[in-house]
Amino acid sequence: MGSKLGFKLSRGVLNTMSPPISTAYKWASLYRPNPGRPLLDMSQGIPGVLPPVTLQTAVGKAASSPESFGYCSPDGEPAMKRALAEEMKVCYGPNTDVTADDISLTAGCNLAFVATIMSLADAGDEVILPVPWYFNHQMDLTLLGIKPVPLQTLPEDGFTPSVERCCSLITSKTRAIALVTPNNPTGAIYSPSLLAAFTDLARKHNIALIIDETYRDFILTVPPHSLFTPSSPLCSWRSNIIHLFSFSKSYCLPGHRLGAIIASPLVLKKVNTVLDCIQICPPRPLQLALSSLLPTIRPFIHETAIAIRNRHALFRDSLPPRWKVGAQGGYFAFVRHPFIGISSLEVSKRLAMEIGVITLPSTFFCEEEGQAEAEIVWDQGRWIRFSVANVDDEKVKKVCERLGESETAFGWVLED
């Protein structure tokens, strides 16, 4: 195999960081598990349970049906779009003003974000992302030559973004603000009033507000907000809001890629041009299976949300006292480690290799350049993301026990 290419790669891909989760699993591959001390994975946001048997059966049946082997429309099956529009009323209230015409379906929510950004911004434009950011959003922007502008969030604010600080970052090149709530990686849940304030900010500056609500169903104090409820005939959510959703978490089927963009039909007309180029159509079997089942799966989703809420409480209560939770929600908890002067990268690396606990360090979710300046704003090097969704209660307890062991085993100086 040759060691050199006979051609050049794009600047976009060369400037984009490598997928970080594979780095964490590389560390974990160096751990030597045994039956009494298995590897414990709290790194990736993966559902810890399978979807209901009725859905599993329906997906299998749909996958073998002749209909599923052909194309559908680039924006998805009409029946699935109608079903999702009705489900939005369950999630956000009966007065929710969303129709099937406001929906395009995608092969996962990451593709939903890419298609949205490609429809909004050009190379050299800017999109504001709260930091810590979801690294795929930062990677997507960098890949496209769009500048991700970091909006620092603070531990003392529970890692929720400041509207005032965001306003100071808006320039003539700003095309959008992109929020994730409940947040990935911090778990922070943005209040309805905060989301309303960001909506007002976007309207004032004539930019888009992208809200990724992949983890919305894990907010038990529903609805998450009232942005889709008409407040006046002259002020529609469609003027500035673009909502993104993933079926991976709530419905526990990340391998069957399906996401959604909910926006004005004027936006979706251009988004669908992008989708026709990069996905042709979203996967059909899951749409065919899920469209008639959505209402029946709501109890399963609620039970899962309660279980994850309880696991969050168990994790918080079981943590060694020196490990401090900064925010929790959705699938994630953002925790400050107790080792003075040690980066979260080094802590996560040793946790995986020596203790057998896989986590993701905060450095995976922060900008690389300007790190020294950012450290003054908040201590980026002291935080670690834990996913509570893909482990059971006993494994949560074992993880916390091993974190306590690390305080002695690593030999580093600890906070009092």
N, C-alpha and C positions, 0 to 999 in steps of 0.2 A: 504494500500500500504506500503510495507516494506521500511525502510529508509536506508538500507545497501544492497550492492551487495554481492553476494556470489562468485565473481570472480574479477579479476583485469582488468583494462583498459590499453590500450597501452600507453607507454611513449610518443609516438608521439602525440596522441590526447590530453593527459594531458598537454603537453607543448605548445599546440597551443591555442592562445587566442580565446575567444568566438566571433562569428560574431558581429561586432560592430554596424551595422545598427539597429539591434533589440534593442540595448541599447538606441539609439536616439529615437526610436518609443516608448519605455517605458517612457522616459521623456515626450514625447508629449502626452501620454495617461493621464497625470496629468493636462493638460491644459483644461480649461473649455471654449469652443468656444460658440459664439452666432451668430445669423444671420448677425450682423453688424461687427463681428470680428472673422472670421473663422480661423482655423489652416492653416498656409501657409508652404508648404513643399519644401525646397530647399536642401534636404539631399541626396537622392539617384539619380543616373544617369539614369532616366527613360525618354523615349521619351514622349513629351507632346502632340503629335498628333498620330492619327491612321494611318496605312499604306493606300495607295491608295485603293479605292473600288475594283479595278480590282484584286489587290493582295488578299484582303479579300475574294472575291468571289472565286478566284482560290484555295485558301487554303481550304475553305469549301468543294469545289468540290473534291479536291484531297483527303481530309480526309475521304470521303465517298466512294472512289473508291476501288474496290477489291484489286488493286495492292498495295495500301498503307498499307495493313494489314500484309504483309509479310516482311521478312528481305531483306535488300540490302547488298552490300559488306561492310565490316567494315570501309572502307575509303570513303563510300558515293556513290551516284548515278553517273555513268559516264557522263550523260548529264549535271548534275549540275556542275561537275568538269570542263567540257569543257566550260560551260557558264561563270564560274568564271575566267578561264584562259583568255577568251576574254575580260571580264570586267576589268581585270588587265591592259590591254592595254589602256583602256579608262582612268583609274586612273593614270597610270605611263608613258604613252606614247606609240606610235605605235611600237616602237622597243623593248618593254618589252619582255624579254626572259623567259616566264613562260608558261608551258604546263600543260595539265591535269595530266600528270605523276608526276608533282611536287606538287600535291594537295591531302591532306586528309581532309575530312570533319568530324566535331565533334559535339557533343551535347553541343554547346556553346563554347565560347572562354576560359572560365576558365578550361574546360576539355582539350582544346587544349594545354594550358600551362602545366597542370598536365602530360599529355601524353608525351609532349616534355621533361619535366624535368626527368620523369621516364626513358626515353630513353637515357638521357645524363649523369646522375649523380647517385651516390650511397650514402647511409648514410655515413656521415663524410666528404663528398665533400662540396665544396663551390660554391655559385652563388652570383655574385655582383648585388645589387639592388640600384638604386638611392633612396635617402631619401629626402623628403617624398616618401614612396613607396605605391603602390597599395596593400592594406592589404591582399587581397586574395593570391597574389603572395608570400608574406612573410609567410602566414598561410600554403600554400601548401608546401613550402620548409621545414618548421618546422615539419609539419605532417610526412614528409618523412625522417626526420633525417638529412636533408641537411642544412648546415649553411648559412643563408642569411647574406651576408657581406654588411654593409651599406656604400654607397657612398654618402657622404653629398653633397647636392646642396645648393646654397646660394641665399638669396633674391637679393643681388646686381648683381647676374648673371641671374636674372629672373628665378631662380630654374632650370636652365639647367645644366647638369652634366659636370664635367671637365674630359677630357681625361687623363690629367697628373695625377690628383688625383686618377682616376681609375687605372691607370698603377701601382701606388704604392701599390694597394691592391691585385694585382694578385700574387698568390702563386702556389705551385705545386698541391694544392688541388682545384684550380679554374677550373670549368668546363664550365662556361658560364657567360656572362653579359646579363642582361635582362632589356631592355628599354621599356618605354611606351610613345608614342608620337602621337598626342597631349596627354599630360600627365594626368593621374589620380593619385593623386588628384589635382595637381597644375594648370593644363591647359596649362603648358608651351609647346610650339611647338619647337621641335628640328630641327635646320636648316639642309639642305642637306649636307653642309660641315661638320657639327658636326657628323652626321650619317656616313659620309664617313670616318671621322677620327676614329670613334669607330670600323668601319669595318676593317680598317688597323691595329688597336690595336689587335683585335681578331685574325686576320691572323698572326700577328707577334708572338703571344703567343699560337697559335694553340688551340684556344678555340672557342666556339660557341657564336654568337651574336644573341640573341632573340630580335626581335622588334615587340611589340604588337601595331598594328595600328588600333585598334578598332574605333578610332575617326578620321580616315584619311579623310573621306569625308567632314569634317567640316573645312578643310583647303581650302580656296577659291583660294589661289595662287598655283595652281596645275602645275606640279606634286609635291608631297611632297618630293621626292628625285629621284635620277636616279640609285639607286643601282641595279635595275633589268635590266638595259640597258648594254649590253656587252661593256666593255671598252677595252678588248684585248682577244685574243683566249686563253691565258694562265691564265686568272684571271676571274673566274666565281663567281657569287654571291653564288652559291651552295656550295662552299667550306667551308663557315663559317656562312652564314646568315640563320636564321629560322624566317619566318614571320608568325605572328598570326593575325587573323581577326575575328570579330564578325559581324553577320548580325543583331544583336539586335538593334543597334542605328540607323544606316543609313536607315534600312528598317522598323524600328519602330515595331518590333515584338519580344521583349525579352522573352515572354512566350513560343514562339516556338523556342526551343533552337537549334541554328545552328551557328557553328564557323568553322574556317579553319586553317590548318597548311600548309604553303607553304615552301618547303624545297627540298633538293636533294632527289631523289628516294632512294639513299643509306640510308638516314636517315629515310625516310618514311617506308621503309621495316620493320624497328624495331619499329617505332611508331605504325604501324598498328598491330603489335603483342600486344602492350599495349592496343590499342583501341578494339581489339577483346576480350580482357579480361574484360575491364571495361565499354564498351558501346555496344558491339555486333555490333550495327550499328547506325548511326545518324538518327534522326527522318525523316521518309520518306515523309509525306504529304507536308511539306514546300519545300523540294527539288523538288518534282514533280510539285508543283505549281510555284516555283520561276525560275526554269531553263530556261523556255522560255520567262520569263517576265523581266529578268535583264536589258536589254537595254532600255526597255520602262519606267523603274522606275527612270532612271537617272535624268530627269527633276524634279521629285518630290524631290529627294535627294538634288539637287542644291537649290531648293526653300527653303527647310528646313534649309540648311546651311546658307543661306542669313538671314533667320528669326532669327536664333540663333546668328549670328554675330551682328545683330542689337540689339538683346536683351542684349548681352554682353555690347554694348555701352551704352544702356539705364541704365543697372545696374551700370556701372562705373560712369556715370554722375549723377545718383540719390543717390549714397551712401553719407551718412553724411561725412563731410570733414575729420573727425578724423579716418575714416575707410579707410585703404590704400590697393589698389590692388597690389599684388606682381607679379601675372601672371594670364593670361586668355587664354582660347582656348578650342576647343572641347566643352564639356558640362560644364566645370568648371571654377570658379574663386577662387583664393586663396587670402584671405583677412586678413590683420593684424588688430586685434581689438584694441581699444584705452585704455583699462583698465590696468593700471600699476600694476604689481605684481599679476595679476589674470590669472590662466591657461585657455587655450581655452576650456578645458573640463568643467570647471565651467561656463564659458560664454555660451557655447552651451547648457548646461543643463538648465540654467535659461532662455535663449531665448526660449527654447521649453516649459518649464513649466509655465512661467509667461507672456511671450510676444506672444507666439503662432507662433514661427518661428523655423522650424526644420532645423538644419545644422549639419555638422560633424566637430569635433575639430581636429586640426593637430595631437594631441596625438594619435589618432586612426591610423595614418599613419607613426609613428616613432617607433624606437626600445625602449623597456622599460628599458633594462639594459644599463648602461653607459649614462643615461639621463643627469646627471650633466655635463659630458664632452661634450655631444652634444650641450648643451645649450650655451657653449662658442663659438661653431662654428656658430650657428644661433639660434635665439630665438624661439624654437619650440613651446613654450607655448603661443604664441601670434597670432596664425594663425588659420583660419577657412575656410573650403571648402563650397562653395555655388554652387549648380547645377542650371544653368539658363535654362536648357532644359525643365523641367517638370512644368514650370509655365508660364502664359501669361504675357504680358507687364503690365497690371494693377496690377497683384500680385507682380511683381518685384517692382513697385513703393510703394506698401503697405509694403513690406518687409523692404525697405529702410527707410520708415517712422517709422516703429517700431524699427529699429536699433537706429534711433535718439532718440526715446522715452527711450530706455534702458539706455542711457547715464545718464539720470536723475533718472529713476526708480530704477536702481540697487544700487545707492549710492556709487559707487566705485570711486577711484581717476582716473582722466582722464589725458591723454597727452594734452599738450597745442596745 
